[in-house]
């Protein structure tokens, strides 16, 4: 499951607001009021929208970047921050979206009930950052404690920053400690120095605090990465990833200690915990020179799979690859990638969404080898092993996964 994937929170998305045009049929004696209706004003900080008027100094998020407004935009004038000839007349890029809470030049407004708040606006309320996810009108008294209209983002006072979860998506309103794992911009990092109260220490920019350990799509299988079991002894900040009853969950809202991952208001199920293993089953374990033998490549796992790609390694001093049979699946292929390596790729014929069950052994292919005539000793052992294995589970599961492979040893005789 790639992230794809680049965001402060999973719930942040770009929403296009539509406006309606009212048409009235007027009688001749009706006096027209030519005063233009006030166009909606953007909040000082928020997601860009064409249905708002942005004023100099306003900050917007657009395509994961931060922009400062330089000149008053026109209501529905489509003066987007980038991509148009006149974009630079209205906007200047000042940073990345993920750093929004770490930039001193961005001043967040305090929430008040004197104005409308449009979707995507950021505010401060009782020392915390909130994002408007449902527009409110002035005088409506819908303050950020209302979860239907507002989403908690984090703490404005660095001294109040909670500890990060051991594994989760990076953001800068928690304190990361050595050993914590953060996912950021499609990559996985391990914290090597406490971030303390410092904002904006993004993993891809501060090597003194972070070390890269792998790609996001493989993070369930990165060596040394352990997804923590959920427990009720602590709060879980937004983006935390946990295991609960054999299933992976991600916090989509700062979840207090007693809130179970099955509570859909605070947690989202992101995939089942699963295991695969690829093994080889030789026709014989003892062979003579010049003899041809068969090796089945088998996949076993606790979920269906949609594609297997694996590379096998053998010693060319003793064995010769001669072909294959019984290859399973659509777009399946066997090819030599090096003198001593064979690549096997299988896409199940059942279908690419649901995959093919592998709770019991699935034979992917039968490979054929021949023992060389010129082995240097009367009796010697040789092995076949896997140099790489990549498995794609069915749709809805987290990305591709690596898997262990069982090496086999064969005794060769003159």
C-alpha positions in Angstrom: 0.0 0.0 0.0 1.9 3.1 -1.3 1.2 6.5 0.3 0.7 7.5 -1.2 0.5 9.6 0.0 2.1 13.0 1.3 0.0 14.8 4.1 0.0 16.3 7.6 -3.1 14.2 8.4 -5.0 11.5 6.5 -8.1 13.6 6.8 -6.6 16.7 5.0 -7.8 16.7 1.4 -8.4 19.3 -1.3 -12.2 20.2 -1.5 -13.6 22.3 -4.3 -16.4 24.6 -3.2 -19.1 25.2 -5.7 -21.1 28.4 -5.8 -24.6 28.8 -7.1 -25.9 31.6 -9.3 -29.3 33.1 -8.4 -31.5 34.4 -11.2 -34.4 36.6 -10.5 -37.2 37.8 -12.7 -37.7 41.5 -12.0 -40.8 43.7 -12.7 -40.3 47.1 -14.3 -41.1 49.0 -11.1 -38.6 47.1 -9.0 -35.7 49.3 -7.8 -32.4 47.5 -8.2 -29.8 47.6 -5.4 -26.5 47.7 -7.2 -24.4 47.1 -4.0 -22.3 44.0 -4.6 -22.5 41.2 -2.1 -19.4 40.8 0.0 -17.2 38.1 -1.3 -16.2 35.4 1.2 -12.8 36.2 2.7 -10.2 33.6 3.2 -8.9 32.9 6.7 -5.4 34.1 7.4 -4.1 30.5 7.2 -5.9 27.7 5.3 -6.2 25.5 2.2 -6.5 27.4 -1.1 -10.0 27.8 -2.5 -11.1 29.6 -5.6 -14.3 30.6 -3.8 -12.5 32.9 -1.4 -10.8 36.3 -1.7 -7.2 36.1 -0.5 -5.5 39.2 0.8 -1.8 40.0 1.1 -0.2 38.1 3.9 -2.7 35.3 3.9 -1.1 31.8 3.9 -2.6 29.0 1.8 -1.8 25.3 1.2 -1.8 24.1 -2.4 -0.4 20.9 -3.8 1.4 20.2 -0.5 3.2 23.5 -0.6 2.8 26.7 1.4 2.2 30.1 -0.3 1.9 33.6 0.9 -0.5 35.9 -0.9 1.1 39.0 -2.5 -1.9 40.8 -4.1 -5.7 40.6 -3.6 -7.2 37.8 -5.6 -10.6 38.0 -7.3 -13.5 36.0 -6.0 -13.7 32.9 -8.3 -10.9 34.4 -10.3 -8.9 31.2 -10.4 -5.7 32.8 -9.4 -4.1 29.6 -8.3 -0.7 29.7 -6.4 1.2 27.9 -9.2 0.9 26.8 -12.7 -0.4 30.0 -14.4 1.5 32.9 -16.0 0.1 35.3 -13.4 0.6 33.0 -10.4 3.8 34.8 -9.3 1.9 38.1 -9.3 -0.4 36.8 -6.5 1.7 34.3 -4.6 5.1 33.3 -3.4 6.1 29.9 -2.2 7.4 29.8 1.4 7.7 26.1 2.3 6.2 22.6 2.5 2.8 21.8 3.9 4.2 19.5 6.5 6.2 22.3 8.1 3.2 24.6 8.6 3.3 24.4 12.4 7.1 24.9 12.5 7.4 28.2 10.6 7.7 31.3 12.8 6.5 33.6 10.1 3.1 31.9 10.1 0.7 33.5 12.6 -2.4 31.4 13.3 -5.6 33.4 14.2 -7.4 32.8 17.4 -10.8 31.4 16.9 -13.7 33.8 17.4 -17.3 33.8 16.7 -17.3 37.2 14.9 -16.6 35.8 11.4 -17.3 32.9 9.1 -14.8 30.1 9.0 -14.6 28.3 5.7 -13.5 24.7 5.1 -9.7 24.3 5.4 -9.1 27.2 7.8 -6.6 26.8 10.6 -7.2 28.4 14.0 -5.8 28.5 17.5 -8.2 27.6 20.3 -7.3 27.1 24.0 -3.7 26.5 23.1 -4.2 24.0 20.3 -4.3 24.0 16.5 -7.6 23.1 14.8 -8.6 22.6 11.1 -12.1 23.5 10.0 -13.7 20.5 8.3 -17.2 21.9 8.1 -17.9 25.6 7.4 -19.3 27.7 10.2 -21.1 31.1 10.2 -20.4 34.1 12.5 -22.6 34.0 15.6 -23.2 30.3 15.3 -21.1 29.5 18.4 -19.6 26.4 16.8 -16.2 26.5 18.4 -13.4 24.0 17.7 -14.6 21.6 20.4 -17.3 20.6 18.0 -15.8 17.5 16.2 -18.3 17.7 13.4 -16.9 21.0 12.2 -13.3 21.0 13.5 -10.4 18.6 13.7 -7.6 18.8 16.3 -4.2 19.1 14.8 -1.8 19.6 17.7 -0.5 21.8 20.5 0.5 25.5 20.0 2.7 25.6 23.1 5.8 23.4 22.5 6.0 22.7 26.2 2.7 20.8 26.0 3.8 18.6 23.1 2.9 15.0 23.8 5.3 12.1 23.1 5.1 10.5 19.7 3.9 7.0 19.2 6.7 4.4 18.7 5.6 4.1 15.0 3.6 6.7 13.1 3.4 9.4 10.5 5.7 12.3 11.2 4.4 15.7 12.3 6.0 18.3 14.4 3.5 18.8 17.2 4.8 15.7 19.1 8.2 15.0 20.7 10.1 12.2 18.9 12.6 10.2 21.0 15.5 8.0 19.9 14.2 4.7 18.5 10.8 6.2 17.4 9.9 5.4 13.8 8.4 8.1 11.5 6.9 7.9 8.0 7.5 11.0 6.0 7.2 11.7 2.2 7.1 8.0 1.4 10.1 7.1 3.4 10.7 5.6 6.8 13.1 7.1 9.4 14.3 6.2 12.8 14.8 9.0 15.3 18.4 9.2 16.7 18.0 12.4 18.8 15.1 13.8 20.8 13.3 16.6 19.0 12.3 18.1 22.4 10.2 21.3 21.9 11.7 22.1 18.5 9.2 22.4 15.6 9.9 21.6 12.0 12.6 19.0 12.3 11.5 17.1 9.3 13.2 13.7 8.8 14.3 14.4 5.2 16.1 17.7 6.3 17.7 17.0 9.6 20.3 14.2 9.6 21.3 14.9 13.1 17.9 13.8 14.3 16.9 11.1 11.8 18.3 8.2 9.8 16.6 6.7 6.7 15.8 3.0 7.1 13.5 2.1 4.2 10.5 2.9 1.9 7.0 3.4 3.3 5.5 0.6 1.1 7.7 -1.9 2.9 7.6 -0.6 6.4 5.8 -3.6 7.9 8.8 -5.7 7.0 11.7 -3.3 7.7 14.3 -5.0 9.9 14.1 -3.9 13.5 10.7 -2.1 13.1 8.2 -3.4 15.5 4.6 -2.2 15.4 3.5 -1.7 19.0 0.5 -3.4 20.5 -2.3 -0.9 21.4 -2.7 -0.5 25.2 -4.7 1.9 27.3 -1.8 3.2 29.4 -1.1 6.2 27.1 -2.7 8.6 24.6 -2.1 7.9 20.9 -1.4 11.0 18.7 -2.6 11.4 15.2 -0.8 9.2 12.8 0.1 6.5 15.3 0.1 2.9 14.0 -0.7 0.0 16.3 -1.7 -3.6 16.3 -5.0 -4.6 17.9 -6.5 -8.1 17.7 -4.2 -9.0 14.8 -5.2 -5.9 12.7 -3.2 -2.7 12.0 -4.9 0.6 12.9 -3.9 4.2 12.4 -5.0 7.0 14.7 -7.0 9.6 12.6 -7.6 11.9 15.6 -5.7 12.3 18.8 -7.0 9.3 20.7 -7.0 9.4 24.5 -5.8 6.3 26.4 -9.2 4.5 26.8 -10.4 4.9 23.2 -10.2 1.5 21.5 -8.9 1.2 17.9 -12.4 -0.2 17.0 -13.7 3.4 17.5 -14.1 4.7 14.0 -14.1 8.3 15.1 -10.5 8.0 16.2 -9.0 5.1 14.4 -8.9 3.7 10.8 -8.2 0.0 10.0 -5.3 0.0 7.6 -4.7 -3.7 7.0 -4.4 -7.2 8.4 -1.3 -8.4 10.0 0.0 -11.2 7.7 2.9 -13.5 7.1 4.1 -15.2 4.0 6.9 -17.7 3.3 8.4 -18.9 0.0 10.1 -22.3 0.0 11.6 -24.8 -2.5 10.8 -28.5 -2.5 13.3 -30.5 -4.5 12.3 -33.7 -6.2 15.4 -35.4 -4.6 18.0 -34.4 -2.0 20.8 -36.6 -3.4 21.8 -36.5 -7.0 24.4 -37.8 -9.4 26.4 -36.0 -12.0 24.5 -35.4 -15.3 21.2 -36.0 -13.6 18.2 -33.6 -14.2 15.9 -32.8 -11.2 12.9 -30.7 -10.5 12.4 -28.0 -7.8 8.9 -26.7 -6.9 8.7 -23.1 -5.7 5.9 -22.8 -3.1 4.2 -19.9 -1.5 2.3 -20.1 1.8 0.6 -17.3 3.7 -2.4 -16.2 5.8 -3.9 -14.0 3.1 -4.5 -14.2 -0.6 -1.8 -12.8 -2.9 -1.9 -10.9 -6.2 1.7 -11.2 -7.3 4.9 -12.9 -6.3 8.3 -11.8 -7.6 11.3 -13.7 -6.4 14.9 -14.3 -7.5 16.7 -17.6 -6.9 20.5 -18.1 -6.7 22.4 -21.3 -7.4 26.1 -22.2 -7.9 27.0 -22.5 -11.6 30.0 -24.7 -10.7 27.6 -27.5 -9.8 24.2 -26.8 -11.3 22.8 -25.7 -14.7 19.3 -24.2 -15.1 17.6 -25.9 -18.0 14.0 -24.6 -17.9 10.7 -24.7 -16.1 7.1 -26.1 -16.2 3.8 -25.7 -14.4 4.1 -21.9 -14.3 1.0 -20.4 -12.6 -0.9 -17.2 -13.3 -1.4 -14.4 -15.7 1.7 -12.4 -16.8 3.8 -15.1 -15.2 7.4 -15.3 -16.4 10.7 -17.1 -15.6 13.9 -15.5 -16.8 17.7 -15.6 -16.1 18.8 -12.3 -14.7 22.5 -13.4 -14.3 24.5 -16.6 -14.9 23.6 -17.8 -11.4 20.2 -16.2 -10.9 16.6 -17.0 -12.0 13.7 -14.6 -11.7 10.2 -15.9 -11.2 7.2 -13.6 -11.4 3.6 -14.8 -11.0 0.3 -13.0 -11.2 -2.6 -15.3 -10.1 -5.1 -16.1 -12.7 -8.1 -15.8 -10.3 -8.0 -12.0 -10.3 -5.8 -9.1 -9.4 -8.1 -7.6 -6.8 -8.9 -10.6 -4.6 -5.8 -12.6 -5.4 -5.4 -16.4 -5.0 -5.6 -18.1 -1.6 -2.3 -19.3 -0.2 -3.3 -20.6 3.2 -2.0 -23.9 2.0 1.0 -24.3 -0.3 0.6 -22.8 -3.7 3.0 -24.1 -6.3 4.2 -21.1 -8.3 6.4 -22.9 -10.8 8.5 -26.1 -11.2 12.1 -25.3 -12.1 14.4 -27.7 -13.8 18.2 -28.1 -13.1 20.9 -30.4 -14.2 23.9 -31.5 -12.2 27.1 -30.7 -14.0 29.3 -33.6 -15.2 32.5 -32.0 -14.0 32.0 -31.5 -10.3 35.4 -31.4 -8.6 34.8 -33.9 -5.8 33.3 -37.3 -5.3 30.6 -35.8 -3.0 29.7 -32.2 -2.3 26.8 -30.2 -1.0 25.3 -27.2 -2.9 22.4 -24.9 -2.1 19.6 -23.0 -3.8 18.5 -19.9 -2.0 16.5 -16.7 -2.5 18.2 -13.3 -3.0 14.9 -11.4 -3.0 11.2 -11.9 -2.5 8.4 -9.4 -3.0 4.7 -10.3 -2.5 1.6 -8.1 -3.3 -1.4 -9.0 -1.1 -5.0 -8.3 -2.3 -6.5 -4.8 -2.6 -7.0 -3.0 0.6 -3.9 -4.5 2.3 -0.8 -2.4 3.0 1.4 -2.3 0.0 3.9 -4.9 -1.1 5.7 -7.0 1.5 8.9 -8.9 1.7 9.0 -12.5 3.0 11.5 -15.0 4.1 12.6 -17.9 1.9 13.8 -21.3 2.9 17.2 -22.4 1.5 17.6 -26.0 0.4 20.8 -28.1 0.3 21.4 -30.9 -2.2 24.1 -33.6 -2.0 25.9 -34.2 -5.3 27.8 -37.4 -6.1 30.1 -38.4 -8.9 
